[in-house]
Amino acid sequence: MSLFFRKPHAEARTERKRTAIIDIGSNSIRLVVYEGPPRLPATLFNEKVMAGLGRGLAETGRISDEGLAVARPALARFAMLAREMDVTEVRTVATAAVRDASNGGELIAMAERSGLNVEILSGEEEAMAAGHGVLSAIPDADGIVGDLGGGSLELVRVRGGTIHERVSFPLGVLRIGALRDQGKGVLDRNIAQRLRDAGWAGKGVDLPLYLVGGSWRALARLDMYRTGYPLPVIHGYTMSADTIARIIRTLGHLSKGKLRAIPNLSSGRIPTMRDAASVLSSLMRHLGTTEAVASAYGLREGLLFQGLDAETQAQDPLIAATRAEGQRLGRFPEHGDLLDRWIAPLFGDEDEALARLRHAACLLADVAWLANPDFRAERGLEVALHGNWVAIDAHGRALLAQALFTCFGGGTESPDPLVRLADPDSLETAMRWGLAMRLGQRLSGGVASPLHSSALVQTATALELRLEDGAGDLYGEAVERRHKALAAVFDLTAACIRSVSVNRSSAS
């Protein structure tokens, strides 16, 4: 096989279809356009309009004229954008406000005039979608999913990768004000009674509550800002019951102006934050949950996930997403999996969780080649820390970042904020991944054949780079430097062994 001429990878050439969901909620109407691997497509476009369709619904039973007036141009715009973006499939869904309003048919007719076919989701379907959304991003989730919308609250028990009991209550944030106005303690007693009647009181003891919904994500954003949390990623952020109580006190004295000054905090969510926090505090107490975990994935992602076959659903979302990103940004799309197998013999004692993170790092090992050479290491940090990854926590992102930072020439140090997210031993492990990836990339030039005809072997005293007959010329000065750098962190000497037979089981 020639080392210099390769055909484009078939999967990388495949034109990716675009899908879209228009979500007509009780608080907002949103268009999200997706593109990429079916298991975890990337968000190509995301726009919301705070229509407040559920505002006043409990009192009047109707969507207000003001809400309809906001919805009309929003739906028309979203329908046109979907056409202009060549979206192949648009799914339009409506939830509690349209479901419960006596004039919900007016909004449906309005959407149909824009060419949209609206599905009205039942409370059961809404709960199922929210639960599947969390499972799509947190496959090992074991707890209760709580989806707080403008008009309703859905609770779903998830465990073992599947949906179990679920229930829907008319307790959306736009309905809470009326309960609070009835006096102190009314909201808490209402939630407690509903949970008892539905058989959910105490169901969450010692389990996490996974938070879905913009109002709850806003609470997480506030706490991240207040505590100076070093990773501005909502998904996976954890809050205790005490934290929620502290947030409620904070909201009691922060003005709307100060809240609007918080970076990335949606101003449209500010009016509902205090009610959302009150619901969350009461819900955690009566369910018995001790921690709340923010999820960036919910109903819309759950609808996509439900449409996948079982084999695709079973794919690891982190590996699927990093592979897609490596194919999109790398020079040699198929290289990451091979690179991981090539360096794996050095890390045979690692557990499955570490091996998975190392694999993800290798899939991203070529994403910074277009960056200015002086900033490739920083680009690696940015991709790892701020990429749209799921099924990975802050500690895992730090290891991914360390590996890419070192791979792209950042050296063996651990820059901020990595040292605040992971322990030194774990970061050292990831640094070794990065040096091994860096050697593999330099030896191979990013193509497959040099890795197929070489292998890394660790002996008692040396880190051997074994090269098959005819591949010896690959061992140049730059390769030798990187080989020695990798050997040094293992306290070994570097040895190049030419004209040997290579065991292809680790590099095939």
C-alpha positions in Angstrom: 0.0 0.0 0.0 1.3 3.5 -0.9 2.1 5.7 2.1 1.3 8.8 0.1 -2.0 8.4 -1.8 -5.3 7.5 -0.1 -8.9 7.6 -1.1 -11.2 9.8 0.9 -12.8 7.9 3.8 -16.3 6.8 2.7 -18.1 7.9 5.9 -16.4 11.3 5.8 -17.7 11.8 2.2 -21.3 10.9 3.1 -23.6 13.9 3.0 -25.2 14.3 6.4 -28.9 15.0 6.5 -30.4 17.7 8.6 -33.3 17.2 10.9 -35.2 19.8 13.0 -37.6 20.0 15.9 -39.9 22.9 16.5 -40.9 22.7 20.2 -44.0 24.7 21.1 -43.7 24.9 24.8 -45.7 26.7 27.5 -43.0 29.3 28.0 -41.0 29.3 24.8 -41.2 28.3 21.1 -37.9 26.9 19.9 -36.3 25.7 16.6 -33.3 23.4 16.8 -31.7 22.0 13.6 -29.4 19.0 14.0 -26.7 17.6 11.8 -24.2 14.8 12.3 -24.1 11.2 13.6 -27.6 9.9 14.5 -26.5 8.8 18.0 -25.5 12.3 19.0 -26.1 14.9 16.2 -24.6 18.4 16.7 -26.8 21.4 17.0 -26.5 23.4 13.8 -28.9 26.1 14.8 -30.9 27.0 17.9 -33.3 29.8 18.4 -36.1 30.4 20.9 -38.9 33.0 21.3 -40.3 33.5 24.8 -44.0 33.4 23.8 -45.4 32.7 27.3 -48.3 30.6 25.9 -49.0 29.2 29.3 -49.1 32.6 31.1 -52.6 33.1 32.6 -53.8 29.7 31.4 -54.7 28.4 34.8 -57.0 31.4 35.3 -58.5 31.8 31.9 -58.2 28.4 30.3 -56.9 30.1 27.1 -53.7 31.1 25.4 -53.7 34.9 25.5 -54.0 37.0 22.4 -50.5 38.4 23.2 -49.1 34.9 23.2 -50.7 34.0 19.9 -49.4 37.3 18.4 -45.9 36.3 19.4 -46.3 32.8 18.2 -47.5 33.6 14.7 -44.3 35.2 13.3 -42.1 32.9 15.3 -43.7 29.8 13.7 -43.6 31.4 10.2 -39.9 32.3 10.6 -39.0 28.8 11.9 -40.8 27.1 9.1 -39.0 29.2 6.5 -35.6 28.8 8.1 -36.1 25.0 8.0 -36.8 25.1 4.3 -33.9 27.4 3.6 -31.5 25.2 5.6 -32.6 22.2 3.5 -33.8 20.3 6.5 -35.0 16.9 5.4 -37.3 16.2 8.3 -39.1 18.7 10.5 -41.0 17.5 13.6 -43.3 20.0 15.3 -44.5 19.2 18.8 -46.7 21.0 21.3 -46.9 20.4 25.0 -49.0 21.5 28.0 -50.1 25.0 27.0 -51.6 23.9 23.6 -52.7 20.6 25.1 -54.7 22.3 27.9 -55.9 25.6 26.3 -59.5 25.8 25.0 -58.1 27.8 22.0 -55.1 25.6 21.3 -56.7 24.8 17.9 -56.0 28.4 16.9 -52.3 27.9 17.3 -52.3 24.6 15.5 -54.1 26.2 12.6 -51.6 29.0 12.6 -48.7 26.5 12.4 -50.4 24.6 9.6 -50.7 27.7 7.5 -46.9 27.9 7.7 -46.7 24.3 6.5 -46.1 22.7 9.9 -47.8 19.5 11.1 -48.2 19.8 14.8 -48.2 16.8 17.2 -49.7 17.4 20.6 -47.8 15.4 23.1 -49.7 13.9 26.0 -48.2 14.2 29.5 -47.2 10.6 29.2 -45.4 11.2 25.9 -43.8 14.3 27.2 -42.4 12.4 30.2 -41.2 9.6 28.0 -39.3 12.0 25.7 -37.7 13.8 28.6 -36.6 10.5 30.2 -35.1 9.3 26.9 -33.4 12.7 26.4 -31.5 12.2 29.7 -30.7 8.6 28.9 -29.3 9.7 25.5 -26.7 11.8 27.2 -26.3 9.9 30.5 -26.7 6.3 29.5 -26.0 5.0 33.1 -28.5 7.4 34.7 -30.1 5.9 37.8 -32.6 8.2 39.4 -35.5 10.5 38.6 -35.8 12.8 35.6 -37.7 16.0 36.4 -38.7 18.1 33.4 -40.0 21.5 34.5 -41.7 23.4 31.7 -43.9 26.4 31.6 -47.2 24.5 32.0 -46.3 21.1 33.5 -43.8 19.1 35.5 -43.0 15.5 34.4 -41.2 13.0 36.6 -39.7 9.8 35.2 -37.9 7.0 36.9 -34.8 5.9 34.8 -32.5 3.0 35.5 -30.6 0.3 33.5 -30.9 2.4 30.3 -34.7 2.3 30.3 -37.8 4.2 31.3 -39.9 3.1 34.2 -42.7 4.9 36.1 -43.6 8.4 35.0 -46.2 11.0 35.9 -47.2 14.5 34.8 -48.4 17.3 37.0 -49.8 20.8 36.1 -47.0 22.5 37.9 -45.1 24.5 35.3 -43.3 27.7 36.3 -46.0 29.8 34.7 -48.6 28.3 37.1 -46.6 28.6 40.3 -47.2 32.3 40.9 -50.9 31.7 41.5 -50.1 29.1 44.1 -47.6 31.3 45.9 -50.1 34.1 46.0 -52.4 31.9 48.1 -50.0 32.1 51.0 -46.9 30.8 52.6 -46.5 27.0 52.4 -49.3 26.5 49.8 -46.9 25.5 47.0 -45.0 23.1 49.2 -48.2 21.5 50.5 -49.6 21.2 46.9 -46.5 19.4 45.7 -46.4 17.1 48.7 -50.1 16.2 48.2 -49.7 15.5 44.5 -46.7 13.3 45.1 -48.5 11.3 47.8 -51.6 10.9 45.6 -49.5 9.6 42.7 -47.4 7.3 44.9 -44.2 9.2 44.3 -43.5 10.5 47.8 -40.1 9.2 48.9 -39.5 7.5 45.6 -36.2 9.4 45.1 -34.4 8.5 48.4 -30.7 8.3 47.8 -31.2 8.9 44.1 -30.2 11.9 42.0 -32.8 14.2 40.4 -31.8 14.9 36.8 -33.0 18.4 35.9 -34.5 19.2 32.5 -35.8 22.6 31.5 -34.5 26.1 30.9 -35.6 27.5 34.3 -33.7 24.8 36.2 -30.6 25.2 34.0 -30.7 28.9 34.8 -30.4 28.0 38.5 -27.3 26.0 37.7 -25.9 28.8 35.7 -26.4 31.2 38.6 -24.7 28.9 41.0 -21.7 28.3 38.7 -21.3 32.1 38.5 -21.7 32.6 42.2 -19.1 29.9 43.1 -16.6 30.7 40.4 -16.9 27.2 38.9 -14.0 26.8 36.5 -15.9 24.9 33.7 -18.8 26.8 32.1 -20.6 23.7 31.0 -24.1 23.2 32.4 -24.5 19.5 31.5 -23.6 17.3 34.4 -23.4 20.2 37.0 -24.4 18.9 40.4 -26.2 20.8 43.2 -27.1 19.7 46.7 -30.3 20.5 48.6 -28.3 23.0 50.6 -27.1 24.6 47.4 -30.7 25.1 46.2 -31.6 26.7 49.6 -28.7 29.1 49.1 -29.8 29.9 45.6 -33.3 30.8 46.9 -31.7 33.2 49.4 -29.5 34.7 46.7 -32.5 35.3 44.5 -34.2 37.1 47.3 -31.7 39.9 47.3 -30.3 40.0 43.7 -32.0 42.6 41.4 -33.0 41.7 37.9 -30.3 44.0 36.7 -27.6 42.1 38.5 -29.0 38.8 37.2 -29.0 40.1 33.6 -25.3 40.9 34.1 -24.4 37.2 34.6 -22.8 35.8 31.5 -24.9 33.3 29.5 -27.9 33.6 31.8 -31.0 33.9 29.6 -32.9 37.0 30.5 -36.1 35.4 29.5 -35.7 32.9 32.4 -35.1 35.5 35.1 -38.7 36.1 36.0 -39.3 32.3 36.6 -36.1 31.5 38.5 -37.4 32.0 42.0 -40.5 29.9 41.4 -38.3 27.2 39.7 -36.0 27.1 42.7 -39.0 26.8 45.1 -40.4 23.9 43.1 -37.0 22.2 43.0 -36.4 22.6 46.8 -39.9 21.2 47.7 -39.6 18.4 45.1 -36.2 17.2 46.4 -37.4 17.2 50.0 -40.6 15.2 49.3 -39.0 12.8 46.8 -36.0 12.3 49.2 -33.4 13.1 46.6 -30.1 14.6 47.9 -28.6 16.0 44.8 -29.7 17.5 41.5 -27.8 17.0 38.2 -28.4 19.4 35.3 -29.0 17.9 31.9 -28.6 19.9 28.7 -30.6 17.1 27.0 -34.3 16.7 27.4 -37.5 16.4 25.4 -36.2 17.3 21.9 -33.2 15.1 22.2 -35.4 12.3 23.6 -37.6 12.5 20.5 -34.6 12.0 18.3 -33.3 9.2 20.5 -36.6 7.4 20.4 -36.5 7.3 16.6 -33.2 5.4 16.6 -32.8 1.6 16.2 -31.6 -0.3 19.2 -28.1 -0.8 17.8 -27.6 2.9 17.3 -29.1 3.7 20.7 -26.5 1.4 22.3 -23.6 3.4 20.9 -21.4 5.3 23.3 -22.4 8.9 22.8 -19.0 10.3 23.7 -17.2 8.0 21.3 -19.8 8.7 18.5 -19.4 12.5 19.0 -15.6 12.6 19.2 -15.3 10.3 16.2 -17.6 12.6 14.2 -15.6 15.7 15.3 -12.3 14.0 14.3 -13.7 13.1 10.9 -14.9 16.7 10.4 -11.8 18.5 11.5 -9.0 16.0 11.0 -6.9 15.5 7.9 -7.2 11.7 8.0 -10.7 10.8 9.3 -10.1 7.1 10.1 -6.9 7.7 12.0 -8.1 8.0 15.6 -9.3 4.5 16.2 -6.0 3.1 14.8 -3.9 5.5 16.9 -5.7 4.4 20.0 -5.0 0.7 19.3 -1.3 1.6 18.6 -0.7 3.3 21.9 -2.9 0.9 24.0 -0.1 -1.6 24.8 1.5 1.1 27.0 -1.7 1.4 29.1 -2.8 -2.2 29.5 -3.4 -1.8 33.3 -6.0 1.0 32.9 -9.7 0.3 33.7 -12.5 0.6 31.2 -13.3 4.2 32.1 -9.8 5.4 31.5 -9.5 3.4 28.3 -12.7 5.0 27.0 -11.3 8.5 27.7 -8.0 7.7 26.0 -10.0 6.4 23.0 -11.9 9.7 22.8 -8.6 11.7 23.0 -7.2 9.7 20.1 -10.3 10.4 18.0 -9.6 14.1 18.5 -5.8 13.8 18.0 -5.8 15.8 14.7 -8.5 18.4 15.3 -6.0 21.3 15.8 -4.0 21.0 12.6 -5.6 24.1 11.0 -4.9 26.3 14.0 -1.9 28.6 14.2 1.0 26.4 15.3 1.6 28.6 18.4 -1.9 28.0 19.6 -2.6 24.4 18.8 -2.2 23.3 22.4 -4.7 26.0 23.4 -7.1 24.8 20.7 -6.8 21.3 22.1 -7.8 22.6 25.5 -10.8 24.4 24.1 -12.1 21.4 22.1 -11.8 19.1 25.1 -13.2 21.5 27.8 -15.9 23.2 25.8 -16.9 20.7 23.2 -20.5 19.5 23.0 -19.6 16.2 24.7 -21.9 14.1 26.9 -21.5 11.0 29.1 -18.4 12.7 30.5 -17.9 14.7 33.7 -15.6 17.6 34.5 -12.9 15.2 35.6 -13.1 13.4 32.3 -13.0 16.6 30.3 -9.8 17.6 32.2 -8.1 14.4 31.3 -9.2 14.8 27.7 -7.9 18.3 27.7 -4.5 17.3 29.2 -4.0 14.7 26.5 -4.8 17.0 23.7 -2.8 19.9 25.2 0.3 17.6 25.4 -0.3 16.0 22.0 -0.4 19.4 20.3 2.9 20.6 21.8 1.8 22.1 25.1 4.3 20.1 27.1 3.9 18.1 30.3 2.5 20.8 32.6 -1.2 21.0 33.5 -2.6 24.5 32.7 -5.5 26.1 34.6 -8.3 25.1 35.0 -7.2 21.4 34.7 -5.6 21.4 38.1 -8.9 22.5 39.6 -10.9 19.7 37.9 -8.7 16.6 38.3 -6.1 15.2 40.6 -2.4 15.2 39.7 -2.0 11.5 39.2 -4.9 11.4 36.7 -3.5 14.3 34.8 -0.1 12.6 34.6 -1.8 9.6 33.1 -3.5 11.8 30.5 -0.2 13.6 29.8 1.4 10.2 29.0 -1.5 9.6 26.6 -0.7 12.9 24.9 3.0 12.1 24.5 2.2 8.7 23.0 -0.3 10.2 20.6 2.2 12.9 19.7 4.8 10.1 18.8 2.2 8.2 16.8 1.2 11.3 14.8 4.8 12.3 14.1 5.9 8.7 13.1 2.9 8.2 10.8 2.3 11.6 9.4 -1.3 10.9 10.1 -1.7 8.0 7.7 -2.4 4.4 8.5 0.5 2.3 6.9 3.3 3.4 9.3 1.2 2.4 12.3 0.3 -0.9 10.7 4.1 -1.6 10.2 5.2 -0.5 13.7 4.5 -1.2 17.3 5.3 0.1 20.8 6.6 -2.5 23.2 7.5 -1.8 26.9 10.2 -4.0 28.4 11.8 -3.8 31.9 14.3 -1.2 30.8 13.3 0.2 27.4 10.4 1.6 25.5 10.9 -0.1 22.1 9.6 1.2 18.8 9.6 -1.8 16.5 9.6 -1.2 12.8 9.0 -3.9 10.1 11.4 -4.4 7.3 11.1 -1.5 4.9 9.7 0.9 7.5 13.1 1.7 9.2 13.4 5.0 7.3 10.4 6.4 9.2 12.6 6.8 12.3 13.9 10.3 11.7 15.2 12.9 14.1 11.9 14.3 15.0 10.5 10.9 15.7 13.5 10.1 17.8 12.9 13.2 20.0 9.3 12.3 20.6 10.2 8.7 21.3 12.8 9.8 24.0 10.3 12.2 25.5 7.7 9.4 25.9 10.2 6.9 27.2 11.4 9.4 29.8 8.0 9.7 31.5 8.0 5.9 32.0 11.6 6.1 33.3 12.8 4.0 30.4 15.3 4.3 27.6 14.2 4.7 24.0 15.2 1.9 21.7 14.4 1.6 18.0 14.3 -2.0 16.7 14.3 -2.3 12.9 13.4 -5.1 10.6 11.3 -7.1 13.0 7.9 -8.8 12.7 5.2 -6.6 14.2 2.3 -8.1 16.1 -0.6 -6.5 14.2 -3.2 -7.3 16.9 -2.6 -3.9 18.5 -2.3 -1.9 15.4 -4.8 -3.3 13.0 
